[in-house]
Amino acid sequence: MGDRQQSERQGRAAETLAMIWLLLTGHRILARQWRGRGGEIDIVAYRRRVIIFCEVKFRRRASGSGIPTPRQRRRICRAAQEFASRRHLSGNVEWRFDLVQISPPLRGSVLPVRHLKDAWRCDG
């Protein structure tokens, strides 16, 4: 299997694990791998009047921030605006951009999930 195929498989598995994590922590999943003209959002979830746009990153090691680059954040923000527009989201809900990092479990660690809430904000 090629490196790209393996990376895609790991990415899909990481998204599935992140989705399960979000469900177990009381979130409702609104969309997965949502694609708009401006970009893609890995997972869109909802909890307590907050719409959460999640970027999922698989990391071989649980090091580094994993925060998307400024360019990636702009694309995710444009996609979030398009999602909100298409779904006619109420102005009464807040938006949040989270990062869910998935890494192979280390010896002695309980969960390979690191959920960074409010990891970045969109300008404007």
Residue, then its C-alpha position, 0 to 999 in steps of 0.5 A: m500500500g502506498d504512503r498516500q493510501q495509508s495516510e488517507r486510511q489513518g486519517r479516516a480512522a482518526e476522524t472516526l475515533a474523533m467522532i466517537w469521542l465527541l459522541l461520548t462527550g455529549h456532542r451531536i454530530l451534524a456532518r462529517q467530511w462536509r465539503g463546500r466550495g471554500g473547503e472541507i470541515d472534518i466534523v461539525a458537531y453541536r453541544r449546548r448551543v455551540i456549533i463546533f467545527c472540528e479539524v482532526k489531525f492524526r499524529r504519530r507522536a502526541s507532540g506539537s500543536g497540530i493547529p492548522t496553518p493560517r491558510q488552512r484556518r481561512r479555508i475552514c472558516r470560509a467552509a464554516q460560513e458556507f455551512a452556516s448559510r446552507r443550513h440556515l443556522s440561527g444567530n442564537v448559537e455560538w461557533r467554535f473551532d476545535l482541534v482533535q488530535i489522535s495519536p497511537p496510544l503510548r504505554g500507560s496512557v489511557l486515551p490517544v485523543r487530545h481535544l483542544k477546544d477553541a483552538w483558533r478563531c476566525d478573523g472578521 
